[in-house]
Amino acid sequence: MILRSRNLALIPLLLAASLAAAQPGPARPCEEQTFEDAKFIICTATPGHDDLRLFWKDAHGEPYRRFPAIAKAVADEGRMLLFAMNAGMYRTDFSPIGLYVENGKELRPASTKTMDGPPGKVPNFFKEPNGVFFLNDDGAGILPTADYLKRRLKARFATQSGPMLVIENKLNPIFIAGSTDRTHRSGVGVCKDGSVRFAISEDAVNFHDFARLFRDHLNCPNALFLDGGNGVGLYDPNLGRSDISWHGGFGPVIGLLE
């Protein structure tokens, strides 16, 4: 077939359009999964390769509180916020209840406070043991708070929450199989393949089943509860999610940058 000159002029444009269409879009780290009839959103990151960060306050020293504010700050750096979720429990002023380390600086000390009473009456953060999720040059880790403090680790990012869900491949013994204490929950696990997996339950689940998600489904020998109920929140444009906290905003937030 003979191409006329005006058709030849279209070839570079068609090639450019084809190349643009072939370029991969933003990564999709989050996906929907089902475990024992309950639905979850699972987000995966690889320490040392992916850019995971903690966020709390903006350049003016005010808590971000909302996911779009973090997304804008990241965009101002020429980056993209792929996903984010609240990174642990916080006070009414949106400050972390326990340890918080950002860019190597400890902005809040670890809480070693304990509370007596049956597990059902003790606030989640103080259910024993609580723990610390951290990122450093060696990757990611989750340890019970006492062990983290004993090791005097130098973290680039760290957040304290509780309770521990899975400890060295064993479920926290305070959890009760078949418990009727069911709600939406979020957590983080460091898994056997070295990845970090964040989970949010779309259905109401109890602690025992949520811990088993990490151990038995995601292969994470250590996992930490982050938040529950109305405190659970997710940001993921690919899933059309930019949740708003019923508490007026979030405290510490963990996010993955492209």
ABEGO torsion letter per residue (X at the ends): XBBBAAAAAAAAAAAAAAAAAABBBBBBABBBBBBGGBBBBBBBBBBGABBBBBBABBAAGBBAGBAAAAAAAAAAAGBBBABBBBAEBBBAAGBBABBBBBGGBBABBBBABBBBEBAAABBAAABOBBBBBBBBAAEBBBBBAAAAAAAGBBBABBBBBOBBABBGGBBBAABBBGBABBBBBBBBBBBAAGBBBBBBBABBBBAAAAAAAAAAAAGBABBBBABBEAABBBBBAAAGBBBBBAAGEBBBBBBBBX
